[in-house]
Amino acid sequence: MPRQRLTPGDNGKITVKREGGRYAASVYVRDSDGRRRRVERSSPRSAEDARRELQRHLRNRRAPLTGQTVTERTTLAELFEMFVEAKIKEDGIQPQTADHYRRVWRCHGAGPLGALRIGEFPTSRANDYLQSIPAKSMAKQLRVILKGMYGLAARHDVIATNPLRETRPVKTKSAEPRALTPEEFGRVRIWVQTYTLGLDENGRRKPGPRPGKLLPALVASFAASGGRGNEVLAVRRFEVDVVSDPPTMILSGTMIDHNRIEGKPLHRQNTRKGGAPPHTVVLPEFGVKAIADLLACGSDPMAPLFANRDGGWMSLTNVRSQLRKALPPDLQWVTPHSFRRTVATIVHESLGPAAAQRQLDHRQLVTTETHYIMKSSIGPDAREGLDQFAADADGYVDESGERM
């Protein structure tokens, strides 16, 4: 009777031979590609140790891959580059996102991990390494990158499961959202106006050109729209309508700062964050007043609404720097993004959480509520209900006429 042929994934009988001072255990395996291969492991101690080494290897062994880029011999440095290329081609991530991945990998992945092969970074080692990184936000981002890299390896059948899935998530402390009070917003506007007038502490005009000429209009626009700083700076003149009822601003692009994409200067990206479509916001009166004067200067509809001295785009980095210089120490926490949180909180209090989500154009309400709305510690006005409860208690008398 002929010997039964091995089915894919099965192995034959293990044989052990002594070769010099070592014991070599070997077996034939039929892999998933149908090919029959000889697998061997050895031990200097005994034949049984060699047999156990081979059995342990067979439990975790994957079939050799032919004709594909990702294999068991691929290093993590090579896998990272394949991962980024796949994210660009398949998921359509923006160039600045790809460059951010590269910066994180260069700082915390390339040196310690780059030379390792895919199978040399098990869950225990990955977990220990991620938890050891002092910068927890960077560790959290590296975990996302590594998880994506190993997901790519799993899709190529190099590994059976993604070892990063079982690593403990890196915990980061996120500050509670803080919104400006009316008093703080008023002070910010006064300090910004004083700064742009170029006045010293005694109210006298400083020599030289006025700094931050557009800063008051920018602060008003940030607070009127709730838009991201880079999206407000990317607004073109034709995207603002201050004469219609209601007046509106369209956010349709994003400013990408100098070297945000390696080697590229400041430029306008014609899509918003995450490739989101254009978003229209209704402008309140103070926002219309701030923008109307800018529209009166110039006629090119495609020109930046907030143009620098040369008529070009402005950098958010420079705007942040100007705002820091303008504000006193107790208001240094205020950034362009603070106005987005302020708008979210105001709209939430006046129109509810769903309206706040629409104002900021978040895909999920939980994003707005968790990261943008300042929590209130003031309870509702429940006096009527509580007084009624107490009155009912006072009027309750048992059958004997005595109060309970």
C-alpha positions as CSV (number, residue, x, y, z in Angstrom):
1,M,0.0,0.0,0.0
2,P,1.5,3.4,-1.0
3,R,2.4,5.9,1.7
4,Q,-0.2,8.5,2.2
5,R,0.8,11.9,1.0
6,L,1.1,14.7,3.5
7,T,-1.6,17.3,3.4
8,P,-0.5,21.0,3.5
9,G,0.4,22.0,7.0
10,D,1.3,18.4,8.1
11,N,4.7,17.0,8.9
12,G,6.2,13.5,8.8
13,K,8.1,11.6,11.4
14,I,10.8,13.3,13.4
15,T,14.2,11.7,13.2
16,V,17.2,12.4,15.4
17,K,20.9,11.9,14.5
18,R,24.1,12.6,16.3
19,E,26.4,14.9,14.3
20,G,29.7,15.6,16.0
21,G,28.9,16.9,19.5
22,R,25.3,17.8,18.7
23,Y,22.0,16.1,18.3
24,A,20.1,17.1,15.1
25,A,16.3,16.5,14.9
26,S,14.8,16.8,11.4
27,V,11.4,16.4,9.8
28,Y,9.8,16.9,6.4
29,V,6.9,19.4,6.3
30,R,4.4,20.1,3.4
31,D,3.8,23.8,3.4
32,S,0.7,25.7,2.3
33,D,2.2,26.3,-1.1
34,G,2.3,22.5,-1.6
35,R,6.0,22.2,-1.5
36,R,7.8,19.6,0.8
37,R,10.6,21.1,2.9
38,R,13.0,19.7,5.4
39,V,13.1,21.4,8.8
40,E,15.9,20.9,11.3
41,R,16.8,22.0,14.8
42,S,19.7,20.8,17.0
43,S,20.8,20.7,20.7
44,P,24.1,19.9,22.3
45,R,22.5,18.2,25.4
46,S,20.4,15.3,24.2
47,A,18.3,13.8,21.4
48,E,15.1,14.6,23.4
49,D,16.1,18.3,23.7
50,A,16.7,18.5,20.0
51,R,13.2,16.9,19.4
52,R,11.6,19.4,21.7
53,E,13.4,22.3,20.0
54,L,12.1,21.2,16.7
55,Q,8.5,20.7,18.0
56,R,8.5,24.2,19.5
57,H,9.7,25.6,16.2
58,L,7.0,23.8,14.2
59,R,4.3,25.2,16.4
60,N,5.3,28.8,15.4
61,R,6.7,28.2,12.0
62,R,5.2,29.9,9.0
63,A,5.6,28.7,5.4
64,P,8.5,30.4,3.5
65,L,7.0,33.1,1.3
66,T,8.1,33.5,-2.3
67,G,7.4,36.3,-4.7
68,Q,6.4,38.9,-2.2
69,T,8.1,41.8,-0.5
70,V,7.3,41.1,3.2
71,T,9.0,37.9,4.5
72,E,10.3,36.5,7.8
73,R,13.7,38.0,7.0
74,T,12.2,41.6,6.6
75,T,13.6,44.0,9.2
76,L,11.4,46.4,11.1
77,A,13.2,49.3,9.3
78,E,12.2,47.8,5.9
79,L,8.7,47.0,7.2
80,F,8.2,50.6,8.3
81,E,8.9,52.0,4.9
82,M,6.5,49.5,3.3
83,F,3.9,50.4,5.9
84,V,4.2,54.2,5.1
85,E,4.0,53.5,1.3
86,A,0.9,51.4,1.8
87,K,-0.7,54.1,3.9
88,I,-0.1,56.6,1.2
89,K,-1.3,54.5,-1.7
90,E,-4.1,52.5,0.0
91,D,-5.4,54.9,2.7
92,G,-4.5,58.2,1.0
93,I,-2.9,59.8,4.0
94,Q,-1.6,63.3,3.6
95,P,2.2,63.9,3.1
96,Q,2.4,65.7,6.4
97,T,0.9,62.6,8.2
98,A,3.5,60.4,6.5
99,D,6.3,62.7,7.6
100,H,5.0,62.7,11.1
101,Y,5.1,58.9,11.1
102,R,8.7,59.1,9.9
103,R,9.7,61.6,12.7
104,V,8.2,59.4,15.4
105,W,10.0,56.3,13.9
106,R,13.3,58.2,13.5
107,C,13.2,59.3,17.2
108,H,12.0,56.1,18.9
109,G,11.9,53.2,16.5
110,A,14.7,53.2,13.9
111,G,17.7,53.0,16.4
112,P,16.4,50.5,19.0
113,L,14.1,48.4,16.7
114,G,15.1,48.9,13.1
115,A,17.6,46.0,12.8
116,L,15.2,43.5,14.3
117,R,13.3,41.0,12.0
118,I,9.6,40.7,12.2
119,G,9.6,37.6,14.4
120,E,12.1,39.1,16.9
121,F,9.7,41.6,18.5
122,P,7.2,39.6,20.5
123,T,4.4,41.0,22.6
124,S,6.3,41.0,25.9
125,R,9.3,42.8,24.4
126,A,7.0,45.3,22.6
127,N,5.1,46.1,25.7
128,D,8.2,46.6,27.8
129,Y,9.7,48.9,25.2
130,L,6.6,51.0,24.7
131,Q,6.1,51.5,28.5
132,S,9.8,52.5,28.9
133,I,9.6,55.5,26.6
134,P,9.4,58.6,28.8
135,A,7.5,60.7,26.3
136,K,4.1,59.0,26.7
137,S,2.5,60.8,23.8
138,M,5.3,59.6,21.5
139,A,5.0,56.1,22.9
140,K,1.3,56.1,22.1
141,Q,1.9,57.2,18.6
142,L,4.7,54.6,18.1
143,R,2.3,51.9,19.3
144,V,-0.1,52.9,16.5
145,I,2.6,52.8,14.0
146,L,3.9,49.4,15.1
147,K,0.4,48.0,15.2
148,G,-0.1,49.1,11.6
149,M,3.3,47.6,10.6
150,Y,2.5,44.2,12.1
151,G,-1.0,44.4,10.6
152,L,0.7,44.6,7.2
153,A,2.9,41.6,8.1
154,A,-0.2,39.6,9.2
155,R,-1.9,40.4,5.8
156,H,1.1,38.9,4.1
157,D,0.9,35.8,6.2
158,V,4.3,36.3,7.8
159,I,2.7,36.1,11.3
160,A,-0.5,34.5,12.4
161,T,-1.5,37.3,14.9
162,N,-0.5,40.9,15.5
163,P,1.6,41.0,18.7
164,L,1.0,44.7,19.2
165,R,-2.7,44.1,19.8
166,E,-2.0,42.6,23.2
167,T,0.4,45.3,24.4
168,R,-0.9,47.5,27.2
169,P,-2.2,50.9,25.8
170,V,0.1,53.8,26.7
171,K,-1.8,56.1,29.1
172,T,-1.4,59.8,28.6
173,K,-2.7,62.6,30.7
174,S,-5.0,65.0,28.7
175,A,-5.7,68.4,30.2
176,E,-9.3,69.3,30.7
177,P,-10.6,71.7,27.9
178,R,-10.4,75.3,29.0
179,A,-12.5,78.0,27.4
180,L,-12.1,81.8,27.8
181,T,-14.6,83.6,30.0
182,P,-16.1,86.9,28.6
183,E,-13.7,88.8,30.9
184,E,-10.7,86.9,29.6
185,F,-11.7,87.3,26.0
186,G,-12.2,91.1,26.5
187,R,-8.7,91.3,28.1
188,V,-7.2,89.3,25.2
189,R,-8.6,91.7,22.7
190,I,-7.3,94.7,24.6
191,W,-3.8,93.3,25.0
192,V,-3.7,92.3,21.3
193,Q,-4.9,95.8,20.2
194,T,-2.2,97.4,22.4
195,Y,0.4,95.1,21.0
196,T,-0.5,95.9,17.4
197,L,-0.4,99.7,18.1
198,G,3.2,99.3,19.1
199,L,2.8,101.0,22.5
200,D,5.2,100.5,25.3
201,E,4.2,100.1,29.0
202,N,3.8,103.8,29.4
203,G,1.4,104.1,26.4
204,R,4.0,105.7,24.0
205,R,4.5,104.5,20.5
206,K,7.6,102.3,19.9
207,P,9.8,103.1,17.0
208,G,9.7,100.8,13.9
209,P,6.8,99.1,12.0
210,R,3.7,98.0,13.9
211,P,3.9,94.3,14.8
212,G,1.0,91.8,14.3
213,K,-1.1,94.1,12.2
214,L,-3.7,91.4,11.4
215,L,-3.7,89.8,14.9
216,P,-6.9,91.6,16.2
217,A,-8.8,90.4,13.1
218,L,-7.4,86.9,13.4
219,V,-8.4,86.7,17.1
220,A,-11.9,87.8,16.2
221,S,-12.1,85.3,13.3
222,F,-10.9,82.4,15.5
223,A,-13.5,83.3,18.1
224,A,-16.3,83.9,15.5
225,S,-15.9,80.7,13.5
226,G,-14.4,78.1,15.9
227,G,-12.3,76.9,12.9
228,R,-8.9,75.4,13.3
229,G,-6.1,78.0,13.1
230,N,-4.6,76.6,9.9
231,E,-8.0,76.4,8.3
232,V,-8.9,80.0,9.1
233,L,-5.5,81.1,7.7
234,A,-6.3,79.2,4.5
235,V,-9.5,81.2,3.8
236,R,-9.5,83.0,0.5
237,R,-11.3,86.3,0.0
238,F,-14.1,84.9,-2.1
239,E,-14.9,82.4,0.6
240,V,-16.2,85.1,2.9
241,D,-19.7,86.7,2.4
242,V,-20.4,89.5,4.9
243,V,-23.3,91.1,3.0
244,S,-25.7,88.1,2.9
245,D,-28.1,87.2,5.6
246,P,-26.6,85.3,7.4
247,P,-23.0,86.2,6.7
248,T,-20.8,83.2,6.2
249,M,-17.2,81.9,6.0
250,I,-16.2,78.8,4.1
251,L,-13.3,76.7,5.5
252,S,-12.0,74.6,2.6
253,G,-8.2,74.3,3.0
254,T,-5.4,74.0,5.4
255,M,-2.1,75.9,5.7
256,I,0.9,73.5,5.9
257,D,3.8,75.2,7.8
258,H,7.4,75.4,6.7
259,N,9.1,71.9,6.7
260,R,5.9,70.3,8.0
261,I,6.5,68.2,4.9
262,E,10.2,67.7,4.7
263,G,11.8,70.1,2.2
264,K,8.5,72.0,1.4
265,P,7.9,75.7,2.3
266,L,4.7,77.2,3.7
267,H,1.8,76.3,1.3
268,R,-2.0,75.9,1.2
269,Q,-3.4,72.4,1.0
270,N,-6.7,72.4,-0.8
271,T,-8.4,70.0,1.6
272,R,-9.2,70.2,5.3
273,K,-8.0,67.9,8.1
274,G,-8.6,64.2,7.2
275,G,-9.7,65.1,3.7
276,A,-13.0,66.6,5.1
277,P,-15.2,68.6,2.6
278,P,-15.5,72.4,2.9
279,H,-17.3,73.5,6.0
280,T,-19.5,76.7,6.1
281,V,-19.9,78.6,9.4
282,V,-22.2,81.5,10.1
283,L,-20.4,84.6,11.4
284,P,-21.6,86.7,14.3
285,E,-21.6,90.5,14.1
286,F,-18.2,91.0,15.8
287,G,-16.6,88.6,13.3
288,V,-18.2,90.5,10.3
289,K,-16.9,93.8,11.6
290,A,-13.3,92.4,11.9
291,I,-13.3,90.9,8.4
292,A,-15.2,93.7,6.5
293,D,-12.1,96.0,6.7
294,L,-9.9,93.3,5.2
295,L,-12.2,92.7,2.3
296,A,-12.2,96.5,1.5
297,C,-8.4,96.3,0.8
298,G,-7.8,94.4,-2.4
299,S,-9.8,92.9,-5.2
300,D,-8.3,89.5,-6.1
301,P,-10.9,86.9,-5.0
302,M,-8.3,84.1,-4.8
303,A,-5.9,86.1,-2.6
304,P,-5.5,85.1,1.1
305,L,-8.0,86.9,3.4
306,F,-5.2,87.1,6.0
307,A,-2.2,88.1,3.8
308,N,1.3,88.9,5.1
309,R,3.2,92.0,4.1
310,D,4.0,90.5,0.7
311,G,0.5,89.5,0.0
312,G,1.2,85.8,0.6
313,W,0.0,83.2,3.1
314,M,0.6,83.6,6.9
315,S,2.1,80.9,9.1
316,L,0.3,79.7,12.2
317,T,3.6,79.4,13.9
318,N,4.2,83.1,13.5
319,V,0.6,83.9,14.6
320,R,1.2,81.8,17.8
321,S,4.4,83.7,18.4
322,Q,2.8,87.1,18.0
323,L,-0.1,86.1,20.4
324,R,2.5,85.0,23.0
325,K,4.3,88.3,22.8
326,A,1.0,90.3,23.0
327,L,-0.5,88.6,26.1
328,P,0.5,89.0,29.8
329,P,1.8,86.0,31.9
330,D,-1.6,85.0,33.2
331,L,-3.0,84.7,29.7
332,Q,-0.1,82.8,28.2
333,W,-2.2,79.6,28.1
334,V,-4.3,81.2,25.3
335,T,-3.5,79.8,21.9
336,P,-5.4,79.9,18.5
337,H,-6.9,76.6,19.5
338,S,-8.3,78.0,22.7
339,F,-10.8,80.0,20.7
340,R,-12.1,76.7,19.1
341,R,-12.7,75.3,22.6
342,T,-14.3,78.5,23.6
343,V,-16.7,78.5,20.6
344,A,-17.6,74.8,21.3
345,T,-18.4,75.6,25.0
346,I,-20.5,78.6,24.1
347,V,-22.5,76.8,21.4
348,H,-23.0,73.8,23.7
349,E,-24.4,76.0,26.5
350,S,-26.7,77.9,24.3
351,L,-27.8,75.3,21.6
352,G,-26.7,71.9,23.0
353,P,-24.0,69.4,22.2
354,A,-25.2,68.4,18.7
355,A,-25.0,72.1,17.6
356,A,-21.5,72.3,19.0
357,Q,-20.5,69.2,17.0
358,R,-21.9,70.8,13.8
359,Q,-20.1,74.1,14.5
360,L,-16.7,72.3,14.8
361,D,-17.6,69.8,12.1
362,H,-16.5,66.7,14.1
363,R,-17.5,63.3,12.9
364,Q,-18.2,62.1,16.4
365,L,-20.0,63.9,19.2
366,V,-17.7,62.3,21.8
367,T,-14.7,64.2,20.3
368,T,-16.5,67.5,20.8
369,E,-17.6,66.7,24.4
370,T,-14.4,65.1,25.5
371,H,-11.8,67.5,24.1
372,Y,-13.5,70.8,23.4
373,I,-16.3,71.6,25.8
374,M,-15.3,72.9,29.2
375,K,-17.1,71.0,31.9
376,S,-19.4,73.1,34.1
377,S,-19.6,72.5,37.8
378,I,-22.8,74.5,38.3
379,G,-25.9,72.4,38.9
380,P,-29.3,73.2,37.3
381,D,-31.9,75.4,38.9
382,A,-34.0,72.7,40.5
383,R,-35.5,74.8,43.3
384,E,-39.1,74.3,42.3
385,G,-38.9,70.5,42.4
386,L,-36.8,70.4,45.6
387,D,-39.2,72.8,47.4
388,Q,-42.2,70.7,46.2
389,F,-40.5,67.6,47.6
390,A,-40.0,69.3,51.0
391,A,-43.6,70.6,51.0
392,D,-44.9,67.1,50.3
393,A,-42.8,65.7,53.1
394,D,-44.1,68.3,55.6
395,G,-47.7,67.6,54.7
396,Y,-47.4,63.8,55.1
397,V,-49.2,62.6,58.2
398,D,-50.0,59.1,59.3
399,E,-53.5,57.8,60.2
400,S,-52.9,58.6,63.9
401,G,-52.4,62.2,63.1
402,E,-48.8,62.2,63.9
403,R,-46.1,63.2,61.6
404,M,-44.0,60.4,60.2
